[in-house]
Amino acid sequence: MYKLLKPLIFNIDPEQAHGMTINALKFIQKHNKLLSAVKSCFDYQQDTLQQQIAGVTFNNPIGLAAGFDKSCEVPKVLEMAGFGALELGGITPKPQPGNPKPRMYRLIDDQAIINRMGFNNIGMNKALSNLRKYAYHVPIGINIGVNKTTPYEERYQDYLKVMETFKYDATFFTVNISSPNTANLQNFHDKDEFAMLCNTLTYFQASQNITQPIFIKLTSDISTTELSQILPTIVDTFDGIILANTTQRRESLTSNNQNETGGLSGKPLFERNLELIKWTYQHTNGDFPIIGTGGIFTADDVIRMMRNGASLVQIYSSLIFEGPTLTKKMNKALASYLQQNNYHNIQELVGLDA
């Protein structure tokens, strides 16, 4: 069905197509019979795919990356679509329209997306209201961004405000310091600024009794030298690391929109992010949870990420190109791979090639 619809969808502006998808999912979410149909079509359960990371149980390793459901509008239907976890957002304290349109571009030949959305969302309070409409049986992560209007020296407080708001509802938090579409946000990758952020988070976590695991999401453009300077602080402060967000590099692209500004996601990121994952796994002796993102299109991609050190993965761009059956295809293929190679659990793959 998606193969038939894809040419029509790709003739529509990407952001408009995304909005139409969200509206369709909102309709499905209101009807229990339709939710059950989604679950029967797209969900796949297998005990060998289940694992516990940072105290959280994930029924399978395929998570939805942040950016798809920015304002917690359709989490219930997404839960039924076979993901092992959902990361919603990025969410900011105040509502934010984001950057001027157009701000999302398909790179069809490269199987990639460029976006400069700018943390467009309805703000933490309305997003929380949306989230609380339903109960959930998969881990719900909240990806946190900063408002564009927040003064530079106060922006770290935006992370704290969103955590405080969602602390009774989220399963985990992700501190996003990697978006290239918010001015100076990536300055947090600097060793001194990062130390300041981490000290603030540690104090806040203890004083406000934040018990959920907190992950950090870094840019794909970070070098291993830069990462080595902040990795000890990451391990001391966070419960895991997401590697990695979009890139501003434009290497070996062939599509018409390749020169648009913004973050590039999709297939071109895979090998670069795989290197970051392997390096981080080696330099943390395999003792620190890594979530792999970037260009994951097949079960073989998932296996490579995991064998190089990722415990979990997240997908988004590949769903645009491959359609909603992707999670089920991946999970079935992973379960088959484990059985054929005499593995008892997906966790046994982690770090085998690192």
C-alpha positions in Angstrom: 0.0 0.0 0.0 2.7 2.5 0.9 4.6 1.7 -2.3 1.5 2.7 -4.2 1.0 5.9 -2.2 4.6 7.0 -2.0 4.8 8.7 -5.4 1.7 10.7 -4.5 3.0 11.6 -1.1 6.4 12.6 -2.5 4.6 15.1 -4.8 3.4 17.0 -1.7 5.6 19.4 0.3 7.3 17.3 3.0 6.1 19.3 5.9 2.5 19.3 4.5 2.7 15.6 4.1 3.9 15.2 7.6 1.0 17.3 8.9 -1.5 15.1 6.9 0.0 12.0 8.4 -0.3 13.4 11.9 -4.0 14.3 11.2 -4.7 10.8 9.9 -3.0 9.3 13.0 -5.2 11.6 15.2 -8.3 10.1 13.6 -7.1 6.5 14.2 -6.2 7.3 17.8 -9.8 8.2 18.6 -11.1 4.8 17.6 -10.2 1.7 19.6 -11.0 -0.7 16.7 -8.6 1.2 14.4 -5.9 1.2 17.1 -6.3 -2.6 17.4 -6.0 -2.9 13.6 -2.7 -0.9 13.7 -1.4 -3.1 16.4 -2.3 -6.3 14.5 -0.7 -5.0 11.3 2.5 -3.4 12.7 3.4 -4.9 16.1 5.6 -7.9 16.6 6.4 -9.4 20.0 9.3 -11.8 20.7 10.9 -12.4 24.1 14.4 -12.6 22.6 14.1 -9.0 21.6 13.4 -7.7 25.1 16.1 -6.2 27.2 16.5 -3.8 30.1 18.6 -0.6 29.7 19.2 1.9 32.5 16.4 0.3 34.5 13.9 0.5 31.7 12.4 -2.5 29.9 12.3 -2.3 26.1 10.3 -5.0 24.3 12.4 -4.5 21.2 15.4 -2.4 20.2 13.7 -0.3 17.5 12.7 3.1 18.9 11.1 6.1 17.2 13.4 9.1 17.1 12.4 12.5 18.2 11.1 14.9 15.6 8.1 12.9 14.3 5.6 13.7 17.1 6.9 17.0 18.4 3.9 17.9 20.6 2.8 14.5 21.9 -0.2 14.5 19.5 -0.3 10.9 18.5 1.7 8.8 21.0 -1.1 6.1 21.5 -1.3 5.1 17.9 2.5 5.2 17.6 2.7 2.8 20.6 0.6 0.4 18.5 3.0 0.6 15.6 5.6 -1.8 17.0 8.2 0.5 18.4 10.2 -0.5 21.5 10.1 3.1 22.7 8.9 6.5 21.6 10.9 9.7 21.9 8.6 12.6 21.6 9.6 16.3 21.0 11.8 18.2 21.0 9.7 20.1 23.5 10.5 23.6 24.8 9.0 25.4 27.8 7.1 28.0 25.7 5.2 27.4 22.4 7.5 28.0 19.4 6.6 28.3 15.7 10.0 27.4 14.5 11.9 28.7 11.5 10.3 30.2 8.4 8.9 27.8 5.8 9.9 26.0 3.7 12.1 24.2 6.2 12.1 20.5 5.2 13.4 18.9 2.1 13.6 15.4 0.7 16.8 14.2 -0.9 15.3 11.2 -2.7 18.4 10.0 -4.6 20.3 10.1 -1.3 17.5 8.6 0.9 17.9 11.6 3.2 16.1 14.6 4.6 17.3 18.1 5.4 15.4 20.1 7.9 15.7 23.4 9.7 12.5 23.2 11.7 13.8 25.0 14.8 12.0 23.1 17.6 8.5 24.0 16.4 6.1 22.7 19.1 3.1 23.8 21.2 5.1 24.1 24.4 5.5 21.9 27.4 2.2 22.5 29.2 -0.1 21.7 26.2 2.2 18.8 25.2 1.9 17.3 28.6 -1.9 17.7 28.4 -1.8 15.7 25.1 0.3 13.0 26.6 -1.9 12.5 29.6 -4.9 11.6 27.5 -3.8 8.0 27.4 -1.9 5.3 29.3 1.1 3.6 27.7 2.8 0.3 27.8 6.1 1.3 26.0 8.7 3.6 27.4 7.9 7.3 26.6 10.9 9.6 26.2 10.8 13.4 26.2 13.4 15.1 24.0 14.1 18.6 25.4 15.1 21.6 23.4 15.5 25.3 24.3 13.4 28.3 23.2 14.9 30.6 20.7 14.0 33.6 22.8 15.6 32.3 26.0 18.7 34.5 26.9 21.9 32.7 26.1 23.1 32.6 29.7 19.7 31.1 30.9 19.1 28.5 28.2 20.2 25.6 30.4 17.1 26.4 32.6 14.8 25.3 29.7 16.0 21.8 30.1 15.1 21.9 33.8 11.7 23.4 33.3 10.7 20.6 30.9 12.0 17.9 33.1 10.1 19.4 36.1 6.9 19.5 34.0 7.1 15.9 32.7 8.8 14.2 35.7 5.6 12.2 36.6 4.9 11.1 33.1 8.1 10.4 31.1 10.0 7.2 31.2 13.2 8.9 30.2 14.5 12.3 29.2 16.9 13.2 26.4 18.9 16.5 26.6 19.2 17.7 23.1 22.3 19.9 22.6 22.8 18.8 19.0 20.2 20.6 16.9 21.9 22.8 14.3 18.8 24.9 13.8 18.9 26.8 17.1 21.6 29.4 17.4 24.5 28.5 19.6 22.9 25.3 21.0 25.9 23.2 19.9 28.1 25.4 22.0 27.2 23.0 24.8 29.6 20.6 23.1 32.4 22.8 24.4 34.1 21.3 27.4 33.6 24.2 29.8 30.0 24.9 28.8 29.2 21.3 28.9 30.6 21.0 32.5 28.4 23.9 33.6 25.3 22.2 32.1 26.1 18.9 33.7 26.7 20.4 37.2 23.4 22.1 36.9 21.6 18.9 35.8 23.2 16.9 38.6 22.1 19.3 41.3 18.6 19.6 39.8 18.2 15.8 39.5 19.0 15.3 43.1 17.0 18.3 44.5 13.9 17.6 42.5 14.0 13.8 42.8 14.2 13.1 39.1 14.4 9.3 39.0 14.1 8.7 35.3 17.2 8.0 33.3 18.6 11.0 31.4 20.3 10.6 28.0 22.4 13.1 26.1 22.1 13.5 22.3 25.2 14.8 20.5 25.7 16.0 16.9 27.1 13.7 14.2 29.6 16.4 13.5 31.5 16.0 16.7 35.0 14.6 16.3 36.4 11.8 18.5 38.9 14.3 19.9 36.1 16.7 20.9 34.1 13.7 22.3 37.0 12.5 24.3 37.1 15.8 26.2 33.5 15.5 27.4 33.0 11.8 27.5 34.1 11.4 31.2 31.6 14.1 32.2 28.9 12.4 30.1 29.5 9.1 31.9 29.4 10.8 35.3 26.2 12.8 34.6 24.0 10.8 32.2 22.6 7.3 32.0 23.3 6.9 28.3 24.2 8.6 25.0 22.4 9.0 21.7 24.8 9.0 18.7 24.1 11.0 16.8 21.9 13.8 15.6 21.9 15.4 12.1 25.0 16.6 10.3 25.7 19.9 8.5 28.2 18.2 6.2 27.2 17.7 2.5 29.5 15.0 1.2 28.8 12.8 -1.8 25.2 13.9 -2.2 23.5 13.9 -5.6 19.9 15.2 -4.9 18.7 18.7 -6.0 18.2 20.0 -2.5 21.6 19.1 -1.2 22.7 22.7 -0.6 19.8 23.6 1.6 20.8 24.7 5.1 19.8 22.6 8.1 20.5 19.2 9.5 20.9 16.3 7.2 19.5 12.9 8.3 19.1 9.6 6.7 21.3 7.2 4.8 24.4 9.4 4.5 24.9 9.5 8.3 25.1 5.7 8.8 28.8 5.0 8.5 29.9 8.2 10.3 27.6 7.5 13.2 28.7 3.8 13.3 32.3 5.0 13.8 31.2 7.2 16.7 29.3 4.4 18.3 32.2 2.0 18.1 34.7 4.5 19.4 32.4 5.4 22.4 31.8 1.7 23.2 35.5 1.1 23.2 36.3 4.1 25.4 33.6 3.3 27.9 34.6 -0.4 28.1 31.1 -1.4 27.0 29.7 -0.3 30.3 27.7 2.8 29.1 24.4 2.5 27.2 24.5 3.8 23.6 21.5 4.4 21.4 22.3 4.5 17.7 20.6 6.7 15.2 21.2 7.8 11.6 20.5 6.1 8.3 19.1 2.8 9.7 17.0 1.3 6.9 17.2 -2.5 7.4 17.6 -5.1 10.1 21.2 -5.5 8.9 21.8 -1.9 9.7 20.4 -2.5 13.2 22.7 -5.6 13.6 25.7 -3.6 12.6 24.9 -0.8 15.0 24.4 -3.2 17.8 27.5 -5.3 17.1 29.5 -2.1 17.2 28.2 -1.1 20.6 24.6 0.2 20.4 22.1 -1.3 22.8 19.1 0.3 21.1 18.5 2.2 17.9 16.1 4.9 16.8 14.6 5.5 13.3 12.7 8.3 11.6 14.0 9.2 8.1 13.8 5.6 7.0 10.1 5.5 7.8 9.5 8.3 5.3 11.2 6.2 2.5 10.2 2.7 3.6 6.8 3.1 5.2 5.1 2.1 8.5 5.8 -1.7 8.1 9.5 -1.1 8.7 9.4 -1.7 12.4 7.7 -5.1 12.1 10.1 -6.1 9.2 13.1 -5.2 11.3 11.9 -7.0 14.4 10.9 -10.1 12.6 14.3 -10.2 10.8 16.2 -9.6 14.1 14.3 -12.5 15.8 15.1 -14.7 12.9 18.8 -13.7 13.0 19.0 -14.5 16.7 17.5 -17.9 16.2 19.6 -18.8 13.2 22.8 -17.9 15.0 21.9 -19.5 18.4 21.6 -16.3 20.4 19.2 -16.3 23.3 18.7 -12.5 23.6 19.3 -9.4 21.5 21.7 -8.0 24.1 24.2 -10.7 23.2 24.9 -8.8 20.0 26.0 -5.6 21.7 29.7 -4.8 21.1 30.6 -8.1 19.3 32.5 -6.2 16.6 33.9 -3.5 18.8 
